Amino acid sequence: MTALATKHNAINLAQGFPDYPISGRLMDLVYEKMKGGFNQYAPMPGLLTLRESIASKLDHLYQLPINVQDEITVVAGATQGIFTSIQALVGRGDEVIIFEPAYDSYIPSIKLAGAIAVPIALEGPNFSIDWDFVASKINDRTKLILINTPHNPSGTILIQEDWNRLYDLIKGKSIMVLSDEVYEHLVFENQRHVSLLQQSWWRDHGLAVYSFGKTLHATGWKLGYIIAPSFISKEIRKVHQFEVFSCNTPIQAAIAEYILDSKVYSGLPSFFQEKRDYLNEQIAGSLFHIYKSAGTYFTLVDYRDISNKKDTEFAKDLVEKYGIATIPLSVFYTNPVENQTLIRLCFAKEITTLKAASEILNQVKSEL
Ligand code: PMP
């Protein structure tokens, strides 16, 4: 979609990346660290200063004591973190339950490990998980359940009850939970992100993956981290050692200092909620039906009053005829839900971009 957007000189609300600059202080810190000699290989699990800053952030957010030696591994973005974790945790013939619509790296990572993805389709408008149905998919080969909250692309979040239901299903079994929490700070309307790490059982059953790309508006930096109990970290690091070895040193050093100030992430919900609300208000009079996103920097809109085309065709029309790129929801499914007329919009954009995008979306006419 991004390539198509470039070709048609379209406004790109498709791929999830901000179009505004990152913090000047953070840029200065990177430069400072480079000048200060932080330019050679970092230790394999990540710079100790960064792991310490991550630990104090987790303590501040979740009152969670974390062992910086064994429980934090810095990775080259969450995609690598997820890939590495999957390679470490599952092998040939194992089954991994995922919920779709899903981030596109999950299935290839599972297949490359020789394992089998077991997708469970969630449907709008709620995209809620039917835990009884999940129970029916669990068997002796099930080794991993992949969770994503806040959820890309639906913008929904898991609540404590979901975690309780999930635990009921895995208790006493050798099933792990990999929780993709890259949007942990992007939760709106004073709701709270409920993390795997807040579950009393997480050290027996799981690990969570995070991304500085989302938190620092720097998706191109590709830096993130995995929080895992030491017995899982040990396995993950065996893969990480020969896949990446170590991540960008000056950026790690800069982030270590930058995130010591909790305002860096405490301001994110209101920052993004303002953008979400602006977009929603601007297109309230359009023919699109808006799904109010509870988290992430995406929102879904339903075009059922405009067209009955397949979402892939509708999204293509939007780029080619109207000059706006979005993502059709069906691409996030193995077996797309029939007659779902949803596209995803990314609102991590300058207000001027959102204004221009809204003007276009307001002009989209009914083909029915
Ligand atoms: N998980 C989800 C749900 C995502 O949306 C993304 C980014 N689009 C990632 C993981 C990957 O994060 P990173 O850029 O740090 O690899």
Boltz pocket constraint, residues with backbone or C-beta under 6 A from the ligand:
constraints:
  - pocket:
      binder: B
      contacts: [[A, 16], [A, 76], [A, 77], [A, 78], [A, 79], [A, 80], [A, 103], [A, 148], [A, 150], [A, 152], [A, 180], [A, 182], [A, 210], [A, 211], [A, 212], [A, 213], [A, 214], [A, 219], [A, 222], [A, 223], [A, 224]]
      max_distance: 6.0
